[in-house]
Amino acid sequence: MAQAQAQARAQRRRNGSGSECKEKEFRERSEGQGPQLQHRLNLTSLNNNNIINNANNSKAKATMVTVLAMTVAMLLLLFYSSSTSTGITSETTGTADHAVSVSSGADADAVINLDHGDPTMFEPFWKNAGDKATVIIPGWHTMSYFSDTSNLCWFLEPDFANQVRRLHRLVGNAVTHTHHIVVGVGSTQLIHALLFALSATETHQPVSVVSAAPFYSMYPGITDFLKSGLFHWAGDATSFKVNGTSSFIEIVCSPNNPDGALRRAVLSTEAGKLVHDLAYYWPQYTPIRGPADEDIMLFTVSKATGHAGTRIGWALVRDADVARRMVKFIEMNSIGVSKDSQVRAARILQVISDGYELPDPDSTTRFFHFSRRLLADRWQRLRQAVEESGRFSLPQFSSEFCEFTEEHAETYPAFAWLRCDDESIEDCEGFFKSMKVLTRSGRHFGAGPEYIRISMLDRAHNFDLFVERIASLGLG
Ligand SMILES: Cc1ncc(COP(=O)(O)O)c(C=O)c1O
C-alpha cells in the first residue's frame, strides 16, 4: 500500500515539467523610492503651474488645481504600482522569455534595493492561484489563546501541523514523524527560542554561539541583541577553539545564506549543540538529496512559499525537553503565535501540496516547478551579464540528482554571492551603490568588502533593471 502510494507520488512528480525586514531596510526602501516619488511630485507641480496661468478666478483656480493634482497623482501612482508591484513581465506566466531592453527615464534613475531577501518574486504564482489560496476567517474564529492543549506546543494549530507534515512528505526534504513541531513568529523567533532552550540548562555560561563564515548576517544580531547572560556570539565556527567541556551552539545553514553552499557542522564534539537552519532546503533553490534527519531543523514560509509577511516558521525538534523549553520561551515572549497566520500558512501549504497530489495538475499549479523556472532564468541572465562585464565572479555549483523531481538539477540560490575581482574596486557594496543598486557587504557575513550579497527574490521589474545595469558595464 505504502509502496503503491510512493510510486504514484513519484509518477506525479515525473509528470512535472522538469527579517530580514529590519528597520534599516525599511529606511533604505523608502529612501530608495525617494527620487522616483520626487520625480512624480515635480511632474504634478509642473502641471499645476500650467493650470494656474490659464485660470482667471483664484478660488476656481485653487479647486481645479487640487482636483487635477489629485487625479494626476492617482494616475501616476496607479501606473507605478501596476508596473512594479504586480511584476507584470513574462515571469507572470512562468515563462523565461525576456526581450533585451534599455531602460529610460525614471527606470534609469531608479534605486534598486536588493539588500534584503524579500521574496516578492513568487507573487505571480499566488495571484494566479486566486480563491484557492484565499482565506476568510469569521469574526468569532481563532479567539482563544489555545490551539490544542493536548499538544506539547499548545499554540500549534492542528491543521497547520498536518500541512507541514504533508508538505515534507511530498517533497521528501525532512523527516517529521520522530520530531515535535514548534511554530514560531518566523524562524527568527525560533532561533531566539532555541538559543534559550539550548543554553538555559548549561552550567558553563555564557554559551558560545558560532556559525561558519560567511554566515547569515542576522545570527550575530539575534544572539547579542538582548545581551543575555546565557549565550553570546563567538563568530566564525571555523576559527572557534573548543575549550574543554565548555559548551557551544553551532548554527549550520544549508543551503547557506549568503553563498548557497551546502553545509555540514564544522565543529563536532559532545559539548556542542547543532541547529540546522534549512530555510532554503526546497526544490526551487536546490536539488533535494533526501530527507534531512537532524535533531533540530528550522523552516520558514518566508523562503518556502514567499509569504514572509505571514511571519510563520516551524522547528522540527527531536528532544521533547528542548521543544518544551522553546515553547516556554515563546509563551513568555508572545504567549503563542497568531492563529490567523497559522490558518493562512496552512492554506498556502495545502495549495502547494494539492498542486502536486490532486488529479490533472497543470504547469501553473506546481509551485516548485514554477518558481524553479523563474530562478533558473534569473541565474542564467545574471551569469551572462557578470561574465560579459569581466569584473565580477559568482560561485559555481555542480548539478545533482533531485529526489523530488527525479532529474539532475542545478542549484539556484536565493542570493547571489558576488565577488568584485576588479582590483580598482575596494568596496564592492560602495561600487554598486554608485550604480544605484543597494546590496549587502560581505563584512556583515564575516567576509571581506570584496564580496556582496544580492537578493535574487525581488520583483521582476527590479531584477530586470539590475541585470541591465550590470550588462551595461561590459559595454564600455
Ligand atoms: C537562513 C535564514 N534563516 C532565518 C531567516 C529568518 O526568516 P523568517 O522570515 O522566518 O524570520 C532567514 C531570512 O532571510 C534566513 O535567510
Ligand as a Chemical Component Dictionary entry (heavy atoms), coordinates in Angstrom:
data_LIG
# 
_chem_comp.id                   LIG 
_chem_comp.type                 NON-POLYMER 
_chem_comp.pdbx_formal_charge   0 
_chem_comp.three_letter_code    LIG 
# 
loop_
_chem_comp_atom.comp_id 
_chem_comp_atom.atom_id 
_chem_comp_atom.alt_atom_id 
_chem_comp_atom.type_symbol 
_chem_comp_atom.charge 
_chem_comp_atom.model_Cartn_x 
_chem_comp_atom.model_Cartn_y 
_chem_comp_atom.model_Cartn_z 
_chem_comp_atom.pdbx_ordinal 
LIG C1 C1 C 0 18.953 31.455 6.770  1  
LIG C2 C2 C 0 17.782 32.207 7.297  2  
LIG N1 N1 N 0 17.278 31.848 8.488  3  
LIG C3 C3 C 0 16.237 32.514 9.006  4  
LIG C4 C4 C 0 15.657 33.573 8.357  5  
LIG C5 C5 C 0 14.516 34.288 9.004  6  
LIG O1 O1 O 0 13.299 34.003 8.373  7  
LIG P1 P1 P 0 11.900 34.396 8.951  8  
LIG O2 O2 O 0 11.281 35.320 7.963  9  
LIG O3 O3 O 0 11.146 33.112 9.059  10 
LIG O4 O4 O 0 12.060 35.015 10.302 11 
LIG C6 C6 C 0 16.157 33.975 7.117  12 
LIG C7 C7 C 0 15.579 35.125 6.398  13 
LIG O5 O5 O 0 16.146 35.671 5.488  14 
LIG C8 C8 C 0 17.252 33.270 6.576  15 
LIG O6 O6 O 0 17.790 33.612 5.405  16 
# 
loop_
_chem_comp_bond.comp_id 
_chem_comp_bond.atom_id_1 
_chem_comp_bond.atom_id_2 
_chem_comp_bond.value_order 
_chem_comp_bond.pdbx_ordinal 
LIG C1 C2 SING 1  
LIG C2 N1 SING 2  
LIG C2 C8 DOUB 3  
LIG N1 C3 DOUB 4  
LIG C3 C4 SING 5  
LIG C4 C5 SING 6  
LIG C4 C6 DOUB 7  
LIG C5 O1 SING 8  
LIG O1 P1 SING 9  
LIG P1 O2 DOUB 10 
LIG P1 O3 SING 11 
LIG P1 O4 SING 12 
LIG C6 C7 SING 13 
LIG C6 C8 SING 14 
LIG C7 O5 DOUB 15 
LIG C8 O6 SING 16 
# 
